[in-house]
Amino acid sequence: MGKDLGTYHIRVELEDGRGWIERWNTGNRYTHGSNHVTKLDAQLIRPIWENEDDLLSSVKWMYTVGNSSCNCNKLISLAFAYQREIPETTPCGNTMSVKRLTVIRPDASEVVIFDFSKCDEKINKEN
């Protein structure tokens, strides 16, 4: 069983200059419902992260490889951030590149967990 680490925020910056800040609640939360369960009957989800390193690893994975790395989810996040209508069609793909991921801790300190420009420097130095 994990523990409540507080509420974190993730600053997602895309290569094209757009981005958003998303909230990650690490405590108890509820599912959003499903086709079989209404939102009013949503299930309690207990904290899953044991420590901040677990959380940071999950955040990085989610935005670089996981569900939030796909264009369709990035377009939905951008629509929310810019208070626009969610597009009727959101094409999947990986053409919208993440430039930087910054985690904002509950105490307002920040840590960059992914910086594509530093990945490029590392790749260029190895070649």
N, C-alpha and C positions, 0 to 999 in steps of 0.2 A: 504494500500500500504506500502510495506517495504522500507528499505533504504539500500544504498550501504555501507557495513561495511568494504570494502576492500577485498583483496585477502588473504585467509587463506590457510594453508597447513595442511594436516592431515598425521601424521606418524602412519602407521598401522603396528604393530608388531604381528606376529603369534607365537604360542607356540613352533613351530619347529625352530624358529630362523630367518625365512625369513620375509620379509616385504617390504614395499614400502612407498613412500610419494606421496600423491595425492593433487592436487590443487583444491580449492573450491573458485570460483569467486562469490562474493555475490552481484555484481552489475548487470547491464543489460547484458543479454546473449541471445543467439539464440538456438532454438531447433536444434537437429541434423538431422532433417528431419524424414520422415517415409515412409511407403509403398505408401502413397498418396501424400506426399509433398517432393520434392527434397531438398537436402541440400541448394541449391541456393535460394529456396523459403521458407526457414525456418522462423519461427515466433519468434518475439521478446518476451523474458520473462523478466518481470520486477522483481526487488528484492522482495523477499517474507519475509525476516526476519526483524522484528522490532528492535531487539537488539541482542547483543552477546549471551545472555542466550538462545534465540530462536534458534540461529545457532548451539550452542553447543549441545542442546537437539536433533536437527535434525541429526547432525553428529553421535552422540552416537546411536541413533535409527537406522540409515542407516547401520551401521557396526555391530550392535549386534542383530538386529531383521529384518531390512529391506533388500532391494535387494542386498546390498553389503555384507550381512552376509552369503550368499550361496557360497558353494565351487566353483560353475561354475564362478561366478563373481570374486572371489578371484584368481582363476587360470588365468583369463584374465588379471587382474591387475598385477599379478606376471610376466606374459609374457611381458607386456609393460615395467615393471620396470627393468627386466633383459634383455631387448631388444631381446626377443626370439619370434618365431612364435607363434601365438595364436593357442592352441591345437584345432584339428578338433572336438574332443569330450571333453566336459567339464561336467563331471557328477555333478548333483545337490546333495546337502546334507549339513550337518553341522559338518563334521569331522575335518575341518581345523579351529581350535579355535583361536580367537583373544586373545592375551595376554595383549596388552596395546594399547590405542589410545591416542595420544598426538596431541593437536592442537597447531600449530605455527601461532601466530597472525601476522598481517601486520607489527607490530613494532619488530618482531623477538622474543618476549617473548613467553614462552610455558606454556601450562596447560595440565595436564593429566586428561582426562575426563572419562577414563575407565581403570582399572587395575585389571585383573582377580586375581592376587595373593592377593590383598586386599579383593576381594570378598570372596576368600577361607578363609582368616583369619576371616572375619566377620561371615561366615557360621559356621566355626569350633567353634567360641566363643559362638554362639547361641545354639549349640547342646550339 
